Amino acid sequence: MGNLVHHLPRKEAHVKDFAFALNVFGACLGSLTACLYALRVWQKKECANLATWSIIFILDFVGLYLTYVTGNHEPYIQIGWCIAVTLIVAAAWIRKGDWLWKGTDTVVLVTCAMSVLVWVTSKEVFLSLFGYLAAVYGSSIPQARDYTSDPHAAHKSAWMWQLSLIAILFPISAKLLDGKYGIEHTLVYVALFVLNIIMAALCMRRTTRHTF
C-alpha cells in the first residue's frame, strides 16, 4: 500500500488510509465482542447451541475463502467473524454446550447448502451475493428460534448484537468514504446490519410486565 500512496494525491491517500483504519477497527471491535461472548459461554453465563454455531462456523470460513477468490484483498471484517465464531465454538465445546438439533436445523442446513452451491458456482455477482446472504440468514434461524423459546436467556445476549451492529457500521462507512457506493460493495454489509437489528430486537423484546 505504501507505493500506491505515493502516487495518489495527498487528500485521496489520507481518505484511503482512514478507510483502511475503519475496516480494521470494525474487524477488531467485532472480534473483541466475540471474545467477550466466548468468555461468557466458557463461564456458563451464556448458552451457545453448538448445532447453530457449527453451521455459522462453516459458513464464515467458506465466506472468507470466497472473499479472497473473488479478489477482495481487504476482508478484515470477514477475518474478524472467523476469529469470533472459532472462539465461540471452542468455548461451547470445552464447556460441553448443548447440541440441540431439530427439524428446523435440518431444513436450514439443506437450504444453506443449496445457497452456498449457488454462491460458489454462479458467475453472476448479484446471484452469488444473494446465495451467500440466503445462507447467512438461513443459518440464523435456529438461533432466532432459541431466542424466541427462551426470552430471558436471549435478553442476556442483546449486548453482543448491539456491539455487532456498531462494528458493521465501520466497514460500511469505509466503503462509502472510499467512493464504493455500488450495491455490489455494500449489499452484504447492509444485509448483515439488518440481520443484526432483527437478532437484537428478538433479544430485547419484552415478554412480561415487571412489578416493583
C-alpha positions as CSV (number, residue, x, y, z in Angstrom):
1,M,0.0,0.0,0.0
2,G,3.0,2.3,0.6
3,N,3.9,2.6,-3.1
4,L,0.3,3.3,-4.0
5,V,0.0,6.1,-1.5
6,H,3.0,8.0,-3.1
7,H,1.2,8.1,-6.5
8,L,-2.1,9.4,-5.1
9,P,-3.0,13.0,-4.3
10,R,-2.3,13.6,-0.6
11,K,-6.0,14.1,0.2
12,E,-7.0,10.9,-1.6
13,A,-4.2,9.0,0.2
14,H,-5.5,10.2,3.6
15,V,-9.0,9.1,2.7
16,K,-7.8,5.6,1.8
17,D,-5.8,5.4,5.0
18,F,-8.8,6.4,7.0
19,A,-11.0,3.9,5.2
20,F,-8.4,1.2,5.9
21,A,-8.4,2.2,9.6
22,L,-12.2,2.0,9.7
23,N,-12.2,-1.5,8.3
24,V,-9.6,-2.7,10.7
25,F,-11.3,-1.1,13.7
26,G,-14.6,-2.7,12.7
27,A,-13.0,-6.1,12.5
28,C,-11.3,-5.6,15.9
29,L,-14.5,-4.5,17.6
30,G,-16.4,-7.5,16.1
31,S,-13.6,-9.9,17.3
32,L,-13.5,-8.3,20.8
33,T,-17.3,-8.6,21.1
34,A,-17.0,-12.3,20.2
35,C,-14.1,-12.8,22.7
36,L,-16.3,-11.4,25.4
37,Y,-19.2,-13.6,24.3
38,A,-17.0,-16.7,24.1
39,L,-15.7,-15.9,27.6
40,R,-19.3,-15.7,28.9
41,V,-20.1,-19.0,27.2
42,W,-17.0,-20.5,28.9
43,Q,-18.2,-19.1,32.2
44,K,-21.6,-20.6,31.5
45,K,-23.2,-17.2,31.7
46,E,-24.5,-17.6,28.1
47,C,-25.9,-20.6,26.3
48,A,-24.5,-21.3,22.8
49,N,-26.2,-24.0,20.7
50,L,-23.4,-26.0,19.1
51,A,-25.6,-27.1,16.2
52,T,-26.3,-23.4,15.3
53,W,-22.8,-22.2,15.8
54,S,-21.3,-25.1,13.8
55,I,-23.3,-24.1,10.8
56,I,-22.2,-20.5,11.2
57,F,-18.6,-21.6,11.6
58,I,-18.6,-23.4,8.3
59,L,-20.3,-20.5,6.5
60,D,-17.9,-17.9,7.8
61,F,-14.8,-19.8,6.7
62,V,-16.3,-20.6,3.3
63,G,-17.1,-16.9,3.1
64,L,-13.6,-15.9,3.9
65,Y,-12.2,-18.2,1.3
66,L,-14.5,-17.0,-1.4
67,T,-13.8,-13.4,-0.5
68,Y,-10.1,-14.0,-1.4
69,V,-11.0,-15.9,-4.5
70,T,-13.3,-13.1,-5.8
71,G,-10.5,-10.6,-5.5
72,N,-11.3,-8.8,-2.2
73,H,-7.9,-8.4,-0.5
74,E,-9.3,-6.4,2.4
75,P,-11.7,-8.9,4.1
76,Y,-10.9,-7.5,7.6
77,I,-14.5,-7.9,8.9
78,Q,-14.7,-11.5,7.5
79,I,-11.4,-12.4,9.3
80,G,-12.9,-10.9,12.5
81,W,-16.0,-13.0,12.1
82,C,-13.9,-16.2,11.6
83,I,-11.9,-15.5,14.7
84,A,-15.2,-14.8,16.5
85,V,-17.0,-17.9,15.6
86,T,-13.9,-20.1,16.3
87,L,-13.7,-18.7,19.9
88,I,-17.4,-19.2,20.4
89,V,-17.5,-22.8,19.1
90,A,-14.3,-23.6,21.1
91,A,-15.8,-22.3,24.3
92,A,-19.1,-24.2,23.8
93,W,-17.2,-27.4,23.1
94,I,-15.0,-27.0,26.1
95,R,-18.0,-26.4,28.4
96,K,-19.9,-29.2,26.7
97,G,-22.6,-26.9,25.3
98,D,-25.9,-28.3,24.2
99,W,-26.2,-29.8,20.7
100,L,-29.9,-29.1,20.0
101,W,-30.6,-30.4,16.5
102,K,-34.2,-30.1,15.4
103,G,-36.2,-30.3,12.2
104,T,-35.6,-26.6,11.7
105,D,-31.8,-27.2,11.7
106,T,-32.1,-29.9,9.0
107,V,-34.1,-27.6,6.8
108,V,-31.7,-24.8,7.4
109,L,-28.7,-26.9,6.7
110,V,-30.1,-28.1,3.3
111,T,-31.2,-24.6,2.4
112,C,-27.7,-23.2,3.3
113,A,-26.0,-26.0,1.3
114,M,-28.1,-25.1,-1.8
115,S,-27.4,-21.4,-1.3
116,V,-23.7,-22.0,-0.9
117,L,-23.7,-24.1,-4.1
118,V,-25.4,-21.1,-6.0
119,W,-22.9,-18.8,-4.4
120,V,-19.9,-20.8,-5.3
121,T,-20.9,-21.7,-8.9
122,S,-22.7,-18.6,-10.0
123,K,-20.8,-16.3,-12.4
124,E,-23.3,-13.5,-11.8
125,V,-22.1,-11.3,-8.9
126,F,-25.6,-10.4,-7.6
127,L,-26.8,-14.0,-7.8
128,S,-23.7,-15.1,-5.9
129,L,-24.2,-12.4,-3.3
130,F,-27.8,-13.4,-2.8
131,G,-26.9,-17.0,-2.4
132,Y,-24.4,-16.1,0.3
133,L,-26.9,-13.9,2.1
134,A,-29.6,-16.6,1.9
135,A,-27.2,-19.0,3.6
136,V,-26.3,-16.5,6.3
137,Y,-29.9,-15.6,7.0
138,G,-30.9,-19.2,7.0
139,S,-28.1,-20.1,9.5
140,S,-29.5,-17.5,11.9
141,I,-33.0,-19.2,12.0
142,P,-32.1,-21.7,14.7
143,Q,-30.6,-19.0,16.9
144,A,-33.6,-16.9,16.4
145,R,-35.8,-19.9,17.4
146,D,-33.8,-20.4,20.5
147,Y,-34.2,-16.7,21.4
148,T,-37.9,-16.9,20.9
149,S,-38.3,-20.1,23.0
150,D,-36.2,-18.7,25.9
151,P,-36.6,-14.8,26.0
152,H,-34.9,-14.5,29.4
153,A,-31.7,-16.2,28.2
154,A,-32.0,-14.2,24.9
155,H,-32.0,-10.9,26.9
156,K,-28.5,-11.7,28.2
157,S,-27.2,-11.8,24.6
158,A,-28.6,-8.5,23.5
159,W,-25.3,-6.6,24.1
160,M,-23.5,-8.8,21.6
161,W,-25.8,-8.0,18.7
162,Q,-25.8,-4.3,19.7
163,L,-22.0,-4.2,19.6
164,S,-22.0,-6.1,16.3
165,L,-24.3,-3.5,14.8
166,I,-21.7,-0.8,15.7
167,A,-18.9,-3.0,14.3
168,I,-20.6,-3.4,10.9
169,L,-21.1,0.4,10.6
170,F,-17.3,0.8,10.3
171,P,-16.8,-1.2,7.0
172,I,-20.0,0.4,5.6
173,S,-18.5,3.8,6.4
174,A,-15.2,2.7,4.9
175,K,-16.8,1.7,1.6
176,L,-18.8,5.0,1.3
177,L,-15.7,7.0,2.2
178,D,-13.7,5.2,-0.4
179,G,-16.3,6.1,-3.0
180,K,-17.6,2.5,-3.4
181,Y,-21.3,3.3,-3.4
182,G,-22.4,0.4,-5.6
183,I,-24.7,-2.2,-4.2
184,E,-22.1,-4.8,-5.0
185,H,-19.8,-3.2,-2.4
186,T,-22.3,-2.6,0.3
187,L,-25.1,-5.1,-0.1
188,V,-23.6,-7.8,2.1
189,Y,-22.8,-5.3,4.9
190,V,-26.2,-3.6,4.8
191,A,-27.9,-7.0,4.8
192,L,-25.9,-8.2,7.8
193,F,-26.6,-4.9,9.6
194,V,-30.4,-5.6,9.1
195,L,-29.9,-9.2,10.3
196,N,-28.2,-7.9,13.5
197,I,-31.1,-5.5,14.1
198,I,-33.5,-8.4,13.9
199,M,-31.5,-10.5,16.3
200,A,-31.0,-7.6,18.7
201,A,-34.8,-6.9,18.6
202,L,-35.5,-10.6,19.4
203,C,-33.2,-10.4,22.4
204,M,-34.6,-7.1,23.7
205,R,-38.3,-7.7,23.3
206,R,-40.4,-7.6,26.5
207,T,-42.3,-10.7,27.3
208,T,-43.6,-10.0,30.8
209,R,-44.5,-6.9,32.8
210,H,-42.3,-6.2,35.8
211,T,-43.8,-5.0,39.0
212,F,-42.0,-3.2,41.7
